[in-house]
């Protein structure tokens, strides 16, 4: 058995466009990619890959799914085999075995850490927005940086009370375990064993995964205490590995896909200011130097990146290694030096989005020009000049695409006034120096290689016209957590809020109605069960479900395929959503009643000669007709004429 932590690691690493491109020639089509379906013969491309959602789908044959589902279908693999295939591709080590009791406890602990982080995010936000001190100190700081309410809400910014044990007391009062507070890094233990809040008196920047879960926090100091660190960040934990996370990726991923470019900056404030100015495709590697894991996360959405620097010489020199890493990972790298005295935050506050983009477009340079200006400007010493040129050629040598590498070497030769052959020989020396390590890596991969794959039943195709219960379940997958009714009275005199999933479950359950598809019944029950979990999002939960049948079904429902028919286009307006759900439930009841009427008609035909049975059936038939007519009236249809 592959543990959930490893599955999460594989899913985070896997790039749907990268994987599908190994089997399908894809071309950019708006924010998505399109190609010929690999599952059936076609001349017109109808196979769409969505990098922002992580799905692929054929609008002709209906096949597709998330990255695991695609490999299962295309390579005829089982779920574990597909995970192993992806793990091998992304150099992730896995061990298939039964989880030990300790590992099961670790899985439970991981989920507990996510839950307590979600609570902490809400706690910090309530401090900021609902307390006098939070408004006077924390909110005042964000206002001084020009942050609007929508920005504060989008990034879930918050404030930690100055008392050194305020969060600890609040968390313990809620029943959270002390150890979890320490394991998340929200608190730490003093020498006497008491808990101390890590972020006391700081404004808070939550760090989200690409799917929106809270894994860490950054806290900025608000006074001028030079002895205290300006920023305090969460330590590594079971759920937080800073080398694999990027601040702002959750808020930026759709814009990155749409713009087909990512802007990389240094800090939390830079991201939030640029986002507020209208430049939303921006992330930061806060608290760490750029890592391979972070680059691969960006590459899931685009291969084009512009690195923004504020002109600080020390910082720029330290970031050269990051540019080489970007090139090695196949990224198309541009570099932008902002005007002296400006960083991305201050520049964003001075200029609207279009001016900012225009400036970037006019002043960004390729990495060769950037590195040449940085290392060679004013350098006359032959040794230092030789070292600088060698460094530039080494950067070019890490580029994997041979044509691009050759193009850059020719450009280098032209700019540096050197023989292209000399630069090519130098680059080849760097390349040969890496060959042995690559061979070792290849041998390690070959050692992990598995035997022949096992056959798998093909994915079921979606009917051309979705059933009513399919559309109802689609509503649960897409909007299951959203509140449909507020303040509904309960039998004990209290009130509750009903989400989409809860309302559908309770409404159908009142008449003991269930879906014909038992998988839908299980999914609906899970949606209701997890509805009150902090941060629960039905689409994310089901599309990443460990049960492959669930994830396949949810992925298909999440894809914009049927759009619930044009008369049922889902908008996030509360009243519209409520009307759509109610309409679908009535449709579902109508379908049930009409089927029951057909069954009764057959029984009546078979009951000829049995007067008592026929009379009972006729009475039930008449009652069902009344119910059918009442439903038809609610749906706005003409009253159905009795046929019996």
PyMOL commands that set and color helices and strands:
alter all, ss='L'
color gray80, all
select helices_A, chain A and resi 4-13+16-20+67-75+79-89+101-130+132-144+149-154+166-173+178-184+242-244+249-259+268-277+292-299+313-318+320-328+344-350+353-363+367-376+382-397+402-416+420-448+468-479+500-509+518-530+538-543+548-558+566-568+574-606+611-634
alter helices_A, ss='H'
color red, helices_A
select strands_A, chain A and resi 27-29+32-35+47-50+55-58+64-65+158-159+187-189+195-197+203-208+214-220+231-233+262-265+282-284+304-309+332-337+365-366+483-489+495-499
alter strands_A, ss='S'
color yellow, strands_A
deselect
rebuild
show_as cartoon
